Amino acid sequence: MLDNNPITHYMAKQQRHSGRRHAAPAEPSPFEQARDELFQHIMRCGVVGAEPEHVDEWFGETIKYMTERFPELSEQQIGELKTLGLRFAQPPKARTEANAASAA
């Protein structure tokens, strides 16, 4: 005789799958770690809104540090890291009255 009780089917399914192991979260790649660390440095050091010559100087020193800190990154990845950092460090664009009126 077949058991058509949905609760019984659910419990049987749970027992079959209870031995499954769930995959552990993936470790971030060195590039992801470097990117996150760079963004934290940018926020902590007040780079956003600084004078352009100070930003250039800061990035020169910081990218040199990041290259030493993450030797596994390629030159291309270091370049991408700098590009992302420069974009992240740009101050937010102010909305002008014209933009605000067109958005309404």
Helices and strands as residue ranges (DSSP letters): H 6-17, H 30-45, H 52-69, H 75-88, H 97-103
